[in-house]
Amino acid sequence: MAPRAMKRLKVEHTSSDHEEDDASYASFGGDEHDAPETEGHSTVGHVIDGGWGEKKDELDIGDANDGVEYRMEEEQDEDEDEDEDDDADEDSVGIDQLQPKSASSPSRSKMIQKDRKNARHPPLSTSGSVNTSGSLKSNLFKLQIEELLSQIRQRRGKKEEDAEKALRALKTTIDATAPVAPLSIAEARRRLLKHKVAVPFPAPGPPKDAMYKLEYAKPAAVNVTGSYVLKTQSRSNELLSMDMMIVMPDALFQEKDYLNHRYFYKRAYYLACLASAIHAALGHIYNIHFSEFRDDHLKPVLEITPLAQQKPDNAESKPAAKWCINVIPCLNAEVFAAEKLLPSKNSVRPADESIQAAPTPFYNASLRADMLVKSYLRVLHDTASRCEAFRDACLLGATWLRQRGFGSSSAGGGFGNFEWAAFIASMLQGGGASGKPLLSDSYSSYQLFKATLQALAVRDLSKQALVIGDAAVMPVGDGSPMVWDAARSHNILYNLTPWAYPQLRQEARLTLTTLADQLYDGFGAAFITKKTGTLPRYDYTINVQSPVASSTVQLYEILKRGLGDRVSLIVLQPRSASSWQLGTMRPIVGTWVVTIGLAVNPDTVNRTVDHGPPAESKEEAASFRKFWGEKAELRRFKDGSISESLVWSVDERGYGVLEQVVRFLLGKHFGLVADDQVSFTEADFVSLLRQGARTSGFHELTEAYKQLETDIRGLDGLPLSIRQIMPADAQLRYASTRPPGNVTGQERTQPANVTIQFEGSTRWPDDLVAIQRTKIAFLLKLGELLQEAHSSITARVGLENPHDEILNQGYLDIVHARGPAFRMRIYHDREQTLLEQQLKDKSVAPSAKEAAAQALAVYKRDYIRGPAHTQAVSRLCNRYPPLSGTMRLLKKWFASHLLTNHVAEEVVELIAIRTFVQPYPWGTPSSIRTGFLRTLHWLARWDWRIEPVIVDLSGSGELKPAHAQAMRSRFEAWRKLDPSLNRTVLFAASSVDADGITFTDGRPSRVVAGRMTALAKAACQEVEEKGLSLQPRSLFASALEDYDFVMHLDVGKKRKSAQYKNLELATLDDPALVGFDSATLFLQELEALYGSAIVFFYGGAERPIIAGLWSPQTAPRVWKMNLAYSALPTKTSKDGEVMAAINKTAIVAEIARLGGDLIDKIDVR
């Protein structure tokens, strides 16, 4: 078997003429456009993408704003002795020393060798260390990691040169600033307003009668910091971000300035003075704005970006280079005592002294972080010098965080590149037993990455803080996650929001599960796939808008308590702070807007009765009643217990239980009751399904099937005893687009296919044709006995496949008086043996062998694979409640885009099931919306030319890696046998169908598969662009302009019998017409007659349209006899040679005649 080749990771999107030709996803291109774009045959695998649309398909990783902070000191004088530098200045580089350097370290080759050594011989786990067993799980995975790192490691280009030039200009300007004498608050404001700069004081602003003064003095130090200098900033970042640290002089601050925002007021004034000087000197070259550092309203910073370059003569200006410099004021670590800023201390005194002052952990940590900038720069630099793999581990972590939407800002959850790097550095220093390091300096980059994920996933830092170093005083937290740096008295994770931490741990657990799965390659799920979209990420999305601003933390706590075990995750997404002009005040948001994402527990989300505390627990019961108000009631239950409870039911507006709970909580605690204040999005997808998302619409048919099995087994007089009766229909596995019995108007009941197998007997004939005749006799006898035993059943034998005598010839339609209908066929295992013998018989003619091969494929599909598939899918639907709705919605999507006759419904089901049994990088979907959108996301990225679909239908890991590898080997064999994909385009295997082509042999074609991919990409792009404003119905609409002609069917056309009601009812109840589908039969006839000249597309009952495309093979050709289609003689303009051109007008007219009243109209392009 040939080894799986490696794909080149595509990290930059370069437009080309080739791509422009294929820009329209809904268009039909040539063969070269039929599949997702990949490079040459030397690369195998996906073109790695990270987004929802075509232009987002390339790897988009790294966090531009969350840099690892690292210090660059000012260049020392040449005559100064380097040995006299203090520890803080060791190995530091000044702004003036920024020179072009190689992106790779001199020891890079040694690092790779060390990674390979560690991959073969992972270091033994020591006591208290994080488990890193496993290393790189395969050579392919190792190569993928190395390729990824080689592409995202920092390099120097023109963008970097321009940014460094700006750094030098800023430093020169700042060094030239003059001191400003102490001024009162009012005087300081007036002075800067004259220079069109408004001081960005945090709220609440300083009192007008404040006794302290504001002043400005030349900075004590100006250094470049961040991941750029540490070389941990990903090159794939679209925006190059640099941080300039401005150390404010100690003399500007007094001992008590840490209280009541005084430090932050002075910091804001200092920043405003810098802004005034920089704007005066460089405002004509750069854009200069205020912004909030990591969404912290206490700490504004200056944001410097380039202006667009103007061309002369009013020509179009060039776009500005994509870089940004953040000017960040900070101070030395000795200015304020560390013990004054512990998490348990209060630094904002209440106005009423009688009120007990509560701790202010975030305020204290935010101020403390400004004091420790230089200290952490030293820590990270020393770690990078000591641990060769540290930088690469930071790059892997930055990639992982970026793809999941995490960042150092509050909008990103408060865990970004700096927190990741500091967390690793801390574990390399301590945190283990007896103060030993949790990690080893000898770990490879992948081991460091995986060990960090394990530390996040296994240990709940909100309950058990990770203490680094010897802590003289153990910190007292408020339940927030804590990594306590004892040497610096600081919580590294102070900015991590309470809702982001559970999500971070969940993502870490999911990634570890992905990487541990030996059945599938987890590299793409871990590092490539971008999962920041709100709609596919959360089961329910709620938009909250209120004119009154409230605390997002309070909102989270209310929802967490109120929803309880209904949800597994609650994530709040407040609006990120925007930048503002220097001369304006901070923007005040008029409306408080928060997006809430919920991941639900499908087993409990629709629970209608919630049990509260028992009546005997007075305090708990009182708290319960206070929280729930009038909704709480005291009830006695069947077990005799009396407790507080909540009762939910579908209200008059049709809200589900979860929506009722959320609306009640928001209404009671925040006064939000209007529909425009609280909006849900999940219901819009469910409404697209007939009879909703629940499987209750299938219960009548499943119960009828069980009763039918009982009735047949109870019959006396059958020639042979029954071995088994097996369902083999989408209706019996909860997967039909329309639930059974959901028929209206002229629609007739569609029978559910069932197979019956009798016990073996020597009385069966040993001839294929005779077996088919015997089957018909069995069916006649079975129908006769059923009707005699049960008057409510009508049984009728039907015939099929008259063109081939070795195929099944008969079936038995069984119709119950109350509606359910079944179509039963007999499964006889001797047929397979006879067909295989005929294939091996050398005396058999080639045509007979071909017929036997086709018959064997049909036999396996109908009697072996089909029933096994039905039983497996039915079990999975019981295990995963949203699976049924997801499959039905995906089938509706295929039908809406006229692909029903090209992609078998079993293949559609496998594609949907894959999202549940192999959900990476997400977890298992808990709603129809997430199941459907995640399936579309995968479908858009699936390169079916080089990747098979392999699905474990057991849902319990019964499909072993060896079996999966055998399926991949079979797929590779098919690709070698049919490299042009003329016969098998999609390869869809499962644990019950190892062949992989049972439902895909011959269909779809390359053109149709390419259109499937293009439509999925277009849908995903629509989801990404529209976000929460998406109208789900828009995903199910596609234009018809791409087709050469379109037939609009009138499937409800009434026959003459419909003029009389009694004749109409009699016609509909006629057992001979059960399952009669005129549109499908018409399509089959068209394909038989014109299949060589026209490709037909049909939408089934969901979209009664048949569209056609003229085959390229019908292009004008040299005239000859016996063409497969109607043709007209034409002459070429060059040499007058007679050519044969397809007679399109005549063919369309003939199709219209064949369709008759079934066709409402035909549109010809």
N, C-alpha and C positions, 0 to 999 in steps of 0.2 A: 504494500500500500504506500502510495506517495505521501510524504509528510505534508501537513497543512502548511502552506506557505504563509508568509507574514505580509500584512498589509502596511503600507506606508501611511503614517498618521498625517492627515492633512490639517494644518493649523492655520493656513491663510487662504483666503478665497481670492482667486484671480479670475476675473471675468475673461471670457474668450468668445470668439464668434461661434464656436461649437455650442457653448452654453446658451447663447442668445437664441440660437435656433430652437432650442428645447425649453425656452423660457415658459411657454404656456403649458401648465400641467395638464390641462384638459385636452390638449391637442394630441393628434396621432402622428408620431414621427416615424422615421424609418427604423430599421432593425437596430441601428446604433443607439437609438434613444429608448429602447424598450425596457431598460433596466436602470436602476440607480447608477449614477456616474461613478465609474471606477477607472483606474489607470490600467496599464498594460497587463498582459497575462502573467507577468512576473510577480504581480501583487495579488494576493488572495485574501478576501475578507471584506468587511464593510469599508466604504469610505467613511471614516469616523466623523460623526457629527455630534453637535451638542444642542441643537435647538429644534424649533417646530416648523421652520420653513426652509425653502431651498437655500437661501442665503445664510441661514443659521446652521446649515448642516456641517460646517467645519468646526473643528475643535475650538471652543471659546472658553478659555480657562484662565485662572489667575484673578486676583482681586487688586484692582488698580489703587484702591484707596486704603487698603489695610496692610500697609507695608510692615515688615519686621524692622524695628527701629535699631539703627546702628550708627555709631558716631564717627564723624570725620572731623578731626581737629584741624586747626589752622596750622599751616606749614611753619616749622620752626626755623629760626634764623640759622644760616649756614655755620656761623661761628659758635653756635650754642651746643654744648655737650649733650648728646642724645641720652647718655646714661643718667642725666639729671632729671629726665622726664619722670613725672609721677605715674602711678598705675593707670590713672584715667586716660593718659595720653599715649599709652603704649600702642604701637602699630596703628595709630590714627593718621588720617590723611586730611589735609586742609582742602578748602574749595579750590585754591590755586593749584593744587596738585592733581586735579582731575585730568588724567591723560588717557589716551586710548590704550586699552589692555585687552588681552585675549580673554574670551569668555570662560575658557576652561582653566582650571587650576593647574600649576606645574605638576602636581601630584595626581592628576586625573587618571592617568593610566594605572597608577598604584591603587587608586580608589576602586576602579573597575575590577582589578585583580582581586582586591580584598572582598568586593561584593560577590565575585564568583566563588571565592574560597568559603565565604560565609554561607552561600547558597548550598554548597555541598556539605559543609560541616557547620550547622548552626550552633551558636554557643549554648552551652548548657544553662538551664535556668537555675538561678541561685535563689536562696531563701528570700522571699519578699519581692522577687523580681517579677516583671510581667512576662507571661508566657509568649514566646515568639517561635514556638515550634512550627516547622513546616517551611519556613523561608519562602523561596519562590517555588510555586507548585509545579512548574514545568519550564522547559527550556524556551518554549514559545512565549510564555508569560514573562520570563526574564528578558528576552529580546524586546518585547513590547515595552517594558519598563525603561530599558536603556534607550530605545528609540524615542519614547515620550520625553525623557529627560534631555536628550540631545536637542530636541526641538524647542523646549521651553526654557532652557538655560539662558541667562541674560547675555546679550551681545551688544556691541556698540555700533550705532549707526548715526545717520544724520539727525534723527529725532533726539538722540541722546546728546549729540554735540550741541544742538540748539538749546536744550534744557540746561546744560552745563554753562553755556555762555550766559544764559539768564541768571544762573546762580551767582556767577562772578559779578554781574552787574548789580544784583541785589546786595551782595556783600559790600561792594564799594559804596553803594548808596547808604546802607545802614551804618557803615563805619564813619561816614561823613556827617551823621546827624548830630545836632547840637542839643545839649541838655535843656530841659524846661523846668523853670522854678516851680516849687509847690504851689498849687492852686486849689481853691475850693471846688466843690462839685459843679456848681453853676458856672464859675469862671472857666473851668476846664472845658465844659460843654461849649460855651460861647466861643472860646478860642478856636476849637477845632471846626466848629460850624462855619467860621470865616473861611476855612480852607476846604469847605464842602465835604466834611467828614463828620458823621454822627457817631458818637461813642457807642459801641455795641454792648451796653450794660445788660447783664442777664436779669431776668425777672425774678423777684421784684427788684426794681431799680433802687439805687442808693437814696437814702433820705436827703432832702434838700438842706437840712440843718446838721449834716454830718460834721463832726469835729475834726476828722482826719483830712489830710490833703492828698492830692494826686500830683505826681511829678514824673518826669521822664529823665533817664540818664542813659548814656551809651551802654550797649549790652556788654556783659562780662565775657561772653563768648558767642560766636556765630558758627554753627557747624551744620553740615548736611547729615541727615539721619535717614533711617528707613531701610527698606529691603533693597533699594537700588544699590547702596554702597555695600551692603552685606552680600550682594549678588544672590538674593533669594527672590527677586521679583521676576515673575514669569514673562518670557518674551512674547507670549501669545496675548498678553494684555493689550487691548486696543489703546488704552490710555497709559502713558508713562507717568508715574506719580513719584514725586520727590518731596521729602520733608526737610525744611530748614529750621533748625532749633535755635531759638534766640534766648539765651540765658540772661534773665533780668538781674540786675545788681542786688545784692543782699540789703544794701542800705536803703532801698525803697520801701522795705517792709518793717513793721513793728511786731512785737511779740504776740499781740492779740489779733493780728490781722487774719488769722485763720477762722475767726468767728464771724457769723452773720454776713457772709458773702464779701467781706472787705477785701480779701485777697483777689477774688474774682472781679471786683470792681476795678481794682488797681491794674489787674492784668488786662482788662478790657481797654482801659485808658492807654496803657502802654502800647497795646496793639494799634489803637487808633492813631497814636503819634507816629508809629512806624508806617501806617497806611498813608498818612498825610505826606510824609517825606518820600515814600516810594512813588506815590501817585504824581507828585510834583516832578520827580526826576524821570520816571519811566512810564508814566501814564499814556504817552503817545506811542509806546511800543507794545505794551502788554495790557491785557484786561485784568483789572484788579477788583476783587469783590470780597465781601465778608462771607463766611460760611461757618457752620458749627462743626467742630472737630468730633468726628464719629457720632454725630447727632446729639452731642452733649451741649445743652443750651447754656451751661455754665462756662464753656470754653470756646469762644469764637476764635477763628483763625483767618489769616489772609490767604486768598486763593488767587494765584497768579497763573494766567494762561495766555498764550500768544494771540495777537490780533491776526485777522486774515490779511494776507499780503495783497495790496492794491496794485493793479497794473495801470500804466499810463493810458491816456486817451479814453478813460471811462470803460476800459475793457473789463471783462469778468475777473473778479478777484480770485486768487488761489485760496483753497481751504487752508486754515491754520493747522500747523503741526499739532498732533494730539499728545500734549504733555501738560502737566499741571504741577505747580510748586506750592506747597502749603507752608506758610510762615507761622511757626508755632512758638509762642512765648512759654517759657518754663522757668524754674528757679532751682537753686542748689538744695541738696538734701538736708542741710543743717539749719535751714531758716526757721522751721517750726519743729517742735519736739514730736517725735513719732508717737509717743504714748498719748498725746492729745488727740490723735487722729485714728485711734483704734475703732473698729466697727461698732463697739458698744458705747462709744462716746457721742455726746450731742455737741454740735458746732453751730447750730442755728437756734438761738435762744428764743422762746416764745415771748410775745409782748406781755402776756399776763403771767407774772411770776408765780402765781398760785398753781398754774398748770404744770404738771410734771413733764420735764423735757424728755422727749423720746430720742432714741439713738438716730443718728443720720449717717448710716453706713455708706451710702452712695456718695454723698457730699464729701465725706472724709476721704474715701478712696480716690475720688476724682482729684482732689487737691493733692493727695499723697502721690498720685501718678505723675503730676507735674514735677514733683520734687525728685522723682526716681528715674527720670529719663536717662541721665548720664549713667546711672548705675546699671540699668538694664541693657544699655548699649554695650557696656563693658562685659556683662554676663553673656550676651549673645555672641559677641566677638570672640571671647575666650572659648566658648563652646564650639564655635566653628573652627577655631584653630586647633582644638584638642580632638574633636570628633570629625573625621574626614567626611562622613556621610551626612552630617547635620544639614548642610545646605540643600542637598538633594532631597532629604526627608522633608524639609520645609517647602520645597517646590511641589513635591507630591501632595503634601497637606494643603497647600494653597490651591492646587488643582481640584482636589476633593471638595474643599469648602466652597469654592467658586461654583462648581457644578450643582451644588445643593443650595445655593443662595445665602450662605453664611458670610458674615463680614464683621469687622470690628465695630461698625456703627450699630446704633440701636435698631435701625431698620433691618440690618443683617443679623440681628440676634445678639450682637455683642461678643461674638467669637470669630475672629478673623485670623489673618496671617500672623500678627504679633502674638496673639494669645496662643496660637498653635506652637510657634517657635519658643515662646517663654515656657509653655507647658513641657515641651520636650527637654529644654535646657534644665528645667527644675527636676525632672525625673532622672536626668543624667547626673544630677548633684546629690539627690537624696530621695526621701519619701518611702524607702523600704525599711525592713526590720533593722533595728539598731542604728538607724540613720544611714544605712547603706543605700546606694543609688538603685532605683528601680530598673534603670536601663544601663547598658554597657556602651562605652565609647567604641567598642569594636563591632557593634551592630552595623549591618548594611543599611542603606537608605530605606529599602522595603521593610526590613525588620523594625526599624524605628517607626515607620509609618504604621505598620500593623500593630505594634505594641502600644502606640498612642491610642489607636482605636479601641484596643482591648481595655486600656485604662479608663477610657470614657464610658465604654459599654458596661463594664463589670462593676465599677465602684460608683455608688451614688454619693457624689460629693456634696449634695445638699444635706445628707444625714451624717456622713463621716468625712470631715475635711481632710484633705491631703496636706500634711505639714512637712515643709522642706526646711531642714535645719533644726537646731535646738531652740524651741520656743520657751522663753522665760515665762511668758504669760500666754496661755492658750486663748485664742480669740473666741468670742461669743458671737455667733452669727445669728441671722434672722431667718434661717431656713434656706438661704440662697446657696448655690454651689460655691465652694471655697477651695482654692489652692493657696494655702497660707505660706508666704515667703517669710520665715521667721527672721532672717537676717535683715530684712528691709521693712518688716511690719506692714505687709501689703498683701491684699487678696488679688491675685492675678486675674481672676474671673469676676471682678466686681461689676463689670458692665454687661455680663451675661444676663439676658432677660429671663424671667421665670418660665415663660412659655417656650423659649428657644432651647433651654437646657434639656427638657424631655425629648424634644425633637432631635437635638444633637446626639443624644444617647441612642435614640431609635435608629438614626442614620448610621451610627457606628455599628450597631448590632446587625443591621441589614447588610452593610458592606462586609463585615466579617463572615456572615453566612454566605454571601456571594463568593468571597474568595475561598471559602472552604468547600464549595460545591465542586466535586470532581467531575460532574457530568457536563458542565458548561464552562465556557471561558468567561471569567468574571472581570477581565480587564476593562472592557468597554463599559460595563455597568458601574465599575468603581471610579473610573477616571474620565470617561468620554461622554456618556449620556448626560445631558443637562436636564435637570428636573426642578427648575425654578418656577415653571408655570403653575399658577394657582389652581386652575380648573382640573388638570389631570392629577394634581398632587393631593387634593383633599376631596373627601366624599361629599361634603357640603360646604358651600361658601356663602357667607353672610356679609352683606354690606350694611354698615351702621353709620348713619349720618345724624348728627345732633347739633343744634345751634349752641348748646351749652357744653363746653369742654369738660371732660371727665378724665379720671386717671385710668390709663390702660391697665395698670396693675390691678386696680379695683375691679375693672370689668373682667379681667382674667380670673380673679379669685371668685367672683360671683358665678361665672359660668362653670368653673371647675367644681364648685360645690353643688350647683344646681343640676348639672348634667351627670355627674357621678360616673358610674360604670357604663353609661350609654356611649361614651366616647373614650377613645384611647389617646387622643391627642387634641389639644386646643392650641392654635397658633394665631396670634394677633399680628396684623401687618399694618401698623400706623404709617401715615405718610412720612416719607423721609424729608428732613429739613432741607430747604432750598437756600441758595446763596442770595445775597442782596447787595444793592449798590452801596458805595461808601457813604453817600450823602443822605441815605434814607434810614429810617428806623427798622428794626427787625420786623419782618412780615408777620402780621397777625392773621392767622387762619380764621376765616369767618365761620366755617362749619367744621365740626369735629368729625373726621372721617376715619373709620377703622374697618379693615377687612378681616373677617374671622374665618379661619379654615378649621374644619372639624374632620377628624378621622374617627369613624364610628365603629362600634362593636356590633356586627350584624345580628348577633344573638339577643342583644338587650336593647337595641336602639328603639324598637317599636313597642317596648313593654308598656302596658296600659295602667298598671298599678304599681306604685312605688311604696315600699314599706319603710316607715320612719322609726323613730325610737319608741319603745314600749311606754305605756301610760305611766308605769311606775317610776321611770326616770324623769323626774320633774324638770330638772335643769335642761336636759337634752331636749325634752318635749317642748319646753318653752322656747328654746332657741330655734327649734324646727318651725314652730308656729310663727315666730317673729320673722324668720327668713321667707317663709312661703305665704304668710298672710292668710287671706280668706280661702286659698286653695287647699290648705291643710285641713284634714278632718279626722276625727277619731272613729276607727272602724273595728268591728269584731270579725275575725277571720275563721275559716273552717276548723283550724286546729285549736280554737278557743282563745287564742291570744288577742289582746286588745292593744292597738298601737296607732300612732299617728300615720297617716297615709295620704297619698295623692292619687287621684283617679283621672286618667286622660282618655279621651275618645276623639274620633274624627268630628270636628266641629262643623258648623254650618258653612264655613268658607272652604272646607276641604283641606285644611292644614293637617299634615301628618303629626304624629306624636312629638317627634323631635322639634319640629317647627313650633308647635304649641308651647313646649317647655321653654325654648329660647325666647319667644315673643313675650311669654309671661315674665320671665326674669328681667328682660330689658325694660318692660313696661313698669314693673313694680319698683325696681331699684334705680332706674335711670329716666323714667317717664317717657320712654320711646314706644309709642303705640301705633303710629301711622305707618301705612304700607311704604310710603316714600322714605321713611326713616330706617326701616328694617326690610331688607329684601333678600330672598333665598334664590339660589340658582339650580339646585338639584331637581326640583319638580319639573322644570322645563324639559329635561331629557326623558323623564319617566312618562310625561304626557304624550310622547311620540309613539308609545307602544299601545297597541290595542288591549284594552282591559288592564292597563297598568303593568307594573313590574312583577307582581306576585304570580306564583305558579298555580293559584287556585283555579284559574281558567282551564287547567289541564286535568283537574281532579276527576271530573265526570268521565273523561275518556279513560284515564288510568284505572278507575274503579270498574268501568265496563270491560276493560281488558282482563282484569283479574277475574271478573265474573265469567267472561268468555272461556278463560282457561279452565275454570271449575266446571263449566257446563260441558266442555268438550271431553274432559277427563272422566266425566260422569256418564258419558254415552255408552250404551251397550250395542254391540253389533258391528263395531269397527273391525276390519280384517286383521289389523295389527295393533298392538298396544302402542301408546304414545311414549316416546322418550323425553321430548322436551318441546315446549312452545316458547318462542323467543320474539320479543319486539324488535322491529327493524325500521323504525320510522321516527322522523324528527318530532312528531306530535307526542310520541311515547317517551321522549327524552327531554321534554320541556324546551324544545329548541325551535319550534315552528314560529315563523313571523307572526302569524295570526293564531291565537289559541283555537283548538278544535271546538266546533260548535258556534264559533263567532261568524256566522254566515248571515248575509242580508240580501234582500232583493232576489236577483237571479242566481246568486251563488249557490252552489251545491256542496253538500258535505264531501270533504276529501277523506277517503278511507285511509286508515293507518295500516301500514304494511306489517305483516306478522308472518313468521315462518314456523312451520310445524315439522318435527322429525319423528318418524315412527321407528320402532325397534327393527333391527336387521332381520332379514329372512331370506332363505334360499328361493322363495317364491318370486322375488324381484327378478325381472329379466336382466340379461347381461348385455343389452344393446341400448345405446343412448336414445335412439328414436323410440324404442319400445318403452323405455323408462318414462318418457314424456307422456305417452299414451296411458301408461299405468297411473301416473300422477293424476291425470284428468279423471280417471275412474274413481280413484280414491276421493277426490274432491266432490264428485257427484254424490258418492255415498255419504260423505261427511255432511254435505249440505242437506241431504234428505233426512238424515237422522236428527240434525239440529232443528229443522223445521217441525219435525214430528214431536220432539221433546219440548220445544219452546215456541209457543204461538206468537210471541212478540218478536221473533227473529225471522228475517227474510234472507234466504241464501240463494245466490245465483253464481253459476260458473261462467267465467269469462275467458276468452282466448287472446293470446299475444304471440309476438314473434313468428308470424306465419312464414317469414322469409327464410328461416333457418330451423330445421327440424331438431337439431341437437340442443337448441336453447329451450328454456322452460316454455311450455305451450299453454298452460292454463293457470288460473287463479280462482279463488272462491271469495266473492264479496259477501260479507255478513253484515246485515244492517239491522240495528235495533230500532224498535218502534219509537223510542224516545230520542233518537238522533245519532248516537255514535255508530260508526261504520268501520269495518276492518277488511283488509284485502290479504287473504292468506295464501301462501305458496308452500309447497312441500320441499323440504331439504332432504336429499338422499345422498349419503356420503360416497356411494359407489360411483356416482357420476365423475367425481374428481379422479378416481383411479382409472376409469375408462378413458377420460380425456388425456391424462398423462401418458397412458399406454399408446394412444393414437399419435401423440407427439413424438414418441420414441421409435415408432414403427417406421423403418426406412422404406417400406413398400408403399406407404401412403403418399398420395400426390401432394405437392407443395400447397395447392389451393385448399385441400382438405386439412392440412396441418395448420394453415393460417386460420381457417375457420375454427379448428379445435382450440388454438391458442386464444382466440377471442372469446370463445365459449368458456374456457377455463377462467379467464380473467373476470368475466361476468359472474360466473359461479362463485368464485371467491369473494367478490364484492357483495353479492346479494345474500349469500348463505353463511359466510364465515366472518368476513370483516365487518359487514354492516350490522348484524346483530350484536357482535362483540362491542362495536363502537357505541351502539345505542345503550347497552347495559352500563358501560363505563361512564358515558356522559351523564346518564341518569343518576348514577351514584355521586358524581362530582357536583351535580346541581343540588343534591341534598346536603353536601358538605359545604358548598359555597353558595349561599342564597342569591347573591347578585349575578351569578354566572348565567342563569337562564335569561334574564333580561339583557345581559351584555350580548349573548349570542343572537338573540332576536333583533336587537338594535343594530348589530353589525350586519346581519342579513338584510335588514331594511336599507342600510347604507349601500350595500352592493346592489340591491334591487333598484334603488333610486337612481343609481348611476348606470343602469341597464347592463349589469354584468351577471344577471341571474343565470343565464344559459351558458355561461363560460366557466364559472367557478362553482364547483360542487358544494352543496351545503355542508357536507362533512368537512371539507377543507376550511370553510369559513368557521365552523365550530372549533376545529383544531387551532386556528389562529387566535380565536377568542380564549380558548382554554389555556393556551400558552401563557397568557397574561396572568393567570391565576396560579398555575403550578410552577412557572418560572418567571416570577414577577419582577426580577431585578432590573433596575436599581430601586424600584419601589417595593413596598410590601404588598401583600395580597389585597386586591381591591375589596372594599367593603360597600361599594355602591355601584349602580349601573353606570353612572357618569364616569367615574374613575376607570372602571373596567373598559368602557368603550373608548375613551380618549387615549388611554395608555396603549390599547390595541392599535389604534390608528397611528400613534406615535411610533410603535415598533414597525408597523406595516410600511410607513413612509421611509424607514431606514433599512428595511430588509432588502438585501441584494440577493434575490432568489437565484441568480446565475451561479453563485459560489457558496451559498449557504442553504442547507436544508432546514426544514421544520421538523424537529424531533420533540414529541410531547409525551410525557409520562402520564397516561390516563389513569394510572392507579392512584395518583395523588399521595402515595405513601412511600415513594422511593423504590418501587419494585423494578423500575428500569435501571439496570446496572450500567456502569461506564463501559463495560465490555460490549454490552448489547448496543449501546448508543454508538460506539465506535464501529461496530459492524454495520449499522445503518449508514454512517458517514462513508464507510468504504463502498457500500452499495451505491450511494449517491455519486461518489467519485467515478465509479465504474460506468454509471449512466452518462456522466458528462464526457467521459472518454469515448463511449459508444456513440453518443449523439452530441457532438460538440456544437453543432449549429442550433440545438434546441428545437428541432423540427417536430419531435414527438413528445418529449417530456420537458416541460418548462419548470413547473413547480414540483418539488419533492417534499411530500408531507407524510412523515412516518409517525408512528405512535407505538406505545407498548403493546397494542393489540393488532398492529399492522406494520410489520417490519419491512414490507415491500417498498412502501413510500410512494408508489404510483397507482395504488388501487383506485383512488378518486381523482387522479390528475393525468392519467394516461391519455394523451391526445388533446386535452383541454386544461387550461387556457393556452392560447398561442402566445408567442413573444409579444406581439403587438398589444394584446389584451392585458397581459401581465404588466407591460410597461404603463399602460393607462391606469391600471389599478394602483401602481406605485405613485404615478403622477397625481391622481385624485387624492390619495392619502396625504401626499405632501401639501397639496393645496389646502386640504382641510386643516392640517396641522398649522399651516401658516395663518389661516383664518382664526384659529383658536388663539394663537400667540398674539396676533395683532389686535383682535377685539377684546381679549381678556374677559373681564366680568360683564362687559356689554354684549357678549356674544349671543346671537339668536340661534339656538341649536338647530332650528329647521334649515338654516343656511348651509349647514354641512351636508344636507341631503338633497341639494339642488345643484344641478349642473346644466350648462347650456347645451342646446341641441345643434348649434351651428357647425359643429365639427363633423357632423354626419352628412353623407351625400343625399340621403332622403330619410324621411321620418314618417311612419304610419301611426296615426292615432287611432287606437282601437276603441270600439264601443261594445265592451264585453257584456253590457247590460241590455243589449238590443233585444227587444221582445219579439218572440215568434208570433205567428198568427194565432197560435193557441192561447196566447196571453190576452186575446180579446175577450176571452171568457174565463172567469175566475176559476171555475171548477176544472177546466182543461189545464190551466196553468198549474194549479196545485197538483193535479194528477201527474203532470210532466215532471215536476220537481221531485215528487215522491217515487218516481219510477226507479226501481233498483238498477235497471240497465244503464241509467244515466248517472249513477253514483260515481263521483270522481271525474266526470266528464269536464274537460277543460278545453274549450274550443280554441282559445288563443294559443295554448301550448301545442295543440295538434296542428294548428295553422303554421306555427313557427317550424315545427318538425318537417312539415311538407316543404316549406320554403328552403330549408337547409338541404333537404334531399335533392331538390330541383336545381337550386342556384348556389349551393355551398361552395363550388369551385370558383365562382365569379363574385360573390358578395359575402361579406362578413356581417352577420346579423347580431344585433344587441337587443335584449329584451329585459323589461323591468318586472315581469310577473304581475301578480295582483297588486303590488304596491305602486307600480307605475305602468299602466297598460299602454305601453309604447313599444313598437318594434322599429329600430333604426338600422340603417344599412350603410356600409362603406364598400365602394367598388374595390375589388382586389387589384393590386398592382399588376397581376398577371393578365389583366384584361386590357392592358395598354395596346395600342395599335401594333400589329405584327404582320409579317408577310402572309398573304392570303393562302389558306389551305382548307381542305375539306374537314368535316367532322369536328369542328370546334365545339367545346362544351357549353357554349352560350350563343345566343342570337347575335349575329354580326352583320355589319354593313360594309360593302366594298368602298374604299376611299383611295384617293391618289395622293401621293406625296408631292410637294412643290418642287422637289429637286430633280428627280429622274422620272417622275411619272409612274413609278411602280405602284401597283395595286396593293393596298394594305387592307387588313381586316380590322375594323373597329367595332367594339361592342355596341349593340343597339340598346342603349339605356332606356330610351323612350318606350320601346316595345316591351322590354322586360318589366318596367314599372307598370305599364298598362296591363300586362298579363298578371302581375301580382295583385293588382286592384281587382281584376276579374275573379281571381281565385278567392280573394278575401270576401268579396261581396259585401253584405250588410255588416260583417264584422268590422270593416274598416270605416271609420268615421270620415277621415280625410288623410291625404298624403301631401306632405310638404317636400318639395324637391329643391335642392340647392343649385 
